[in-house]
Amino acid sequence: MSEHPGKPRKPTWVIDKERARRAGAAETVWLFGLHAVRDALANPAREKLRLVVTRNALDRLGDLHGTAPEIADPRTFAKAVPLASDSVHQGAALEVKPLKWGGLSEVVLRQAPGERRPLLVALDRVTDPHNIGAILRSAEVFGARAVIAPARHSAPETGALAKTASGALERQPYLRVPNLAEALTQLKNMGFTLIGLDGTGDRPLPELLAALPGRAVCLVLGAEGPGMRDLTMKSCDHVARIPFAADFGSLNVSNAAAVGLYAASMA
């Protein structure tokens, strides 16, 4: 017998959505390392929950922007915060809520300062937080509007990602979308040309970009090894390759993204 006679039962998908929303609201991230913590403290959009530091780290952090610190003994720091044993925390850790960048169209249609052409990066199943952190750093350097990845099968915000990004996570939009193929279709409708980067590409990237002067571009990269999924590659308007001086294989995905971003930002 129902606990609430006469009350209609919610559909399963509604219950699952509500649970996911509650889980997302409860999710927190521990950032670590002086640079990552300092930049997060300076970010007014970042919700800070708990700052744990040693005396030495406190002196080196500078302005805490109103966040009250908890002072920890260096010898017991690892017990005070839930970090992996190999985390290079430098005596500073900050618990935060994940950043909320807004919807896809809201972010990607926002002009980036000093951009030569509208530029995006889309990642298909890139799960290594160090790779994504490095890509976020390159995206910021070369003026990309956002880095886009699927919510599943991509690295979420983590301390390791933030540390590798060297502060870029606080400034460079990182959007994890429910469905990458649908997001790529939306980008096409917004006027972006999708260029997949793959060793099988029929044109060198610089040559292709030269034929698209000023065009809004989204560079699409797949994970190392498997590369882009078939559906992702089929969604691309072009598939280009980065020309190599010798036949030695392929670049790490974060290096390929950096090269592609540089080429696109200068073409």
Buried (B, 14 or more C-beta within 10 A) or exposed (E): EEEEEEEEEEEEEEEEEEEEEEEEEEEEBBBBBBBBBBBBBBBEEBBBEBBBBBEEBBEBBEEBEEBEBEEBEEEEBBEBBEBEEEBEBBBBBBBBBBBEBEEBEEBBEEEBEEBBBBBBBBBBBBBBBBBBBBBBBBBBBBBBBBBBBBEEBBBBBBBBBBBBBBBBBBBBBBBBBEEBBEBBEBBBEBEBBBBBBBEEBEBBBBEBBEEBEEBBBBBBBBBBEEBBBEEBBEBBBBBBBBEEEEEEEBBEBBBBBBBBBEBBBEB
